[in-house]
């Protein structure tokens, strides 16, 4: 009894948290001298594309100890009050790995991006859709008037004949089905060429390059077209009560210029442009009637006419109101985005429209729309109703095609799929032909060195050897290899005269004549060793090898051949450094990090189809690789909806594919390889623990906020805690009970970040500013006040009882079951293991399998936490995945995967700990992963441990062996479960706020 009393006294003295013993409970390692070891085990997928496209069982190779650290922690700024202590947690790490290697792991961005896209709120989808559609109309309406004017008012063949003498060439320029001037669908290139100021700009280059025109022919055509455009300015636009753009102030007649903003407001509010056209074309209430890529009711007036005119026959939409309502700075970020509360193209404003509209949906009373009317300066509640329902229709029927059976997944496949097709193809068009020319030209060169090439090619340098030597010291010629030829091609990218060429001329004091001579790629016997002759001959050789249609290969034609069939990389020019490959990514992995071509896909995945994949011709490519078909998000969404409704004839007519799956699976492949960043990524354990920036998040954050760019997007992907600064630690406040009032409550949380229930915070963008907000991660409150942080538990532990702890990083309170434990250096312990029951499937936590934690709400990504190898989880999880060790032997879940602690039973201090949790991504069978099994795919395991040494136990616990003394020590369980970009994910408690504060400062 006397001994028990002494022990009780010593425990109270040492376990109760006070300033005097703070080095035992507030610091790690503190006096304990025990470091917390952190290890990262990574999992490399061996067959992930087979999993996605063939339904294979996933196989992962485990890389143990890919990264190791030692954790240090201090609870700072301690304030004791009424049996509690408030503090700020300061954590930092010391690296314990000398050889940090990259490993191929599952790409978190693939699953996070798809999850966030397919869980967009209706308001956010409406915001993104309206921003894109109105920008397209803003850009297209002036051009469409020009197209229609040329098509109905002028003889395009006659215009061409006034410049081009060759009648066959005139016919080809006019009638070509993919670039012809006389084709309304392709007239865009010619009109844009006429609007350019010089024949060296992008659209002039496209026309010249496609038809192999000379530069003087291009310039003459451009000047002639420009005169006809001016005629249309003077005849068509004034009928819309606006002045042609550029009209001098003293000549102005109207309030507005005939620019995109005005024409958009005019058409959207009244359908005037299409219903009262200035030329003799059929009238219509919508641009959709003349544009096959548009559908549904994109104009407010057309929507009103079709749905509400009978109900509200006298409703009008004022033009000035529409102009201000739709206004937007289309040249963002040169000009800032607009934030006024009455603008449509603003995230917060559209969310407000949906909030107020929901009140009407519930009550069906127009007066509930009064706030909406007032905020947006509308004339009536009836107008507010029409605007709200139009916006809903854009989200439902335009974006998702819900009226035809489409859904949000189809919308995301269309939107993300288009970008995944367009940008790689444009990069291919820019890269491939110059690469071929430079490689072939270099292999056939006749000059001996840079100086010999320069004096053989440029008159100024032939007469001035000193200047030739100076040019050859240019960084682009010092190495002097095929890249030097490519540099010359870049100087002449759009023929001549480019800004790059002018800078080159000025730098080396060349005459303008000699500078222009650089880009004259024609055969000239006067300069037999010139690079101009060499490039000309190379172009002829490539035309022969790849069977190009005109005088020489064009950039886009070479791109067609590679994209459709892999013709270029499978048949590279001889005697070059270009090796045979199935994809251009093998030639330039920097620009093309992953294969993306249809030819590659149709070959590599031929076995997944019942009918052999369709072989696409160059003509097929010309018909579908454009803004009307595959580079159009609405059309891609339509492709999936047509397949769902089995509209084969319509599908084939639009997309030229005979089988649905040949196109649809390629779109899925493109989306994975493109915008979602690939199925795998190369990362180190350090990258994953401390974080890296995700390209998709960076892209979404940088976009125009009026068109879907979310400034609240957090681009950081992180699976560990940050290395804090002392200032950072002030953003992690918490309060615990000291145990002074009740020993059983020692170190139990009172609150974390001021809340007594689980909360997570994230950065939100409301269309005006960024803010930090707190959210409940679960579908019910999670009480945090019955558990500790796991550093110390209550004293006098008993077998067959439970201990609770709260983990802020996963927002859960979990329990340990206590059983008899081993002796550790002659001390009796109790063995604590995680209790299975709190991890059973529960609607409150929405976990899909027993033994898992679902973190999709706080992290806005399908994050699944479990034991390593799915230890103690449902058998279906472990059964669906094969784990291999470095030797190729299968690894199955076993007792080594446990999370446990052995606790000294008098003090409640852990003597040994092993905490290991595996982070995975949930994959579902859906419109993207059509052949996948519902399962979790592992990324990494966070392994944490801490152990006393025997010498320390003898020093601190020696008398306890005689029942006389206790010293406290503890362990800290940390799971830093990732920082996925804010609109593409969530953030660890408080850390996003750190970053946000730094941005503000």
URTA-V934199 format. One record per helix or strand. SS is the DSSP state (A for helix, B for strand). FROM is the first residue (numbers start at 1). TO is the last residue. If there is no record, write none. Layout:
ss=<SS:SS>
from=<FROM:FROM>
to=<TO:TO>
This chain:
ss=<A:A:B:A:B:A:B:B:B:A:A:A:A:A:A:A:A:B:A:B:A:A:A:A:A:A:A:A:A:A:A:A:A:A:A:A:A:A:A:A:A:A:A:A:A:A:A:A:B:A:B:A:A:B:A:B:A:B:B:B:B:B:B:B:B:B:B:B:B:A:B:A:B:A:A:B:B:A:B:B:B:A:A:A:A>
from=<2:19:27:30:36:48:58:84:102:108:122:156:167:188:202:215:237:243:249:257:260:272:287:300:319:347:366:381:402:408:450:459:465:475:482:499:512:525:531:555:569:584:598:606:618:633:648:660:680:685:692:695:705:716:726:733:743:748:755:757:760:770:783:788:802:812:824:827:829:837:853:856:863:868:875:881:890:895:900:909:935:950:960:982:991>
to=<15:25:28:32:45:54:81:95:106:118:153:161:175:195:211:235:240:243:251:257:270:275:290:307:326:363:375:399:404:443:455:462:471:478:491:507:518:527:546:565:571:586:604:608:624:644:655:673:684:690:693:702:707:717:729:737:745:752:755:757:765:775:783:788:807:820:824:827:834:839:854:859:866:870:879:884:891:897:904:923:947:957:962:984:1000>
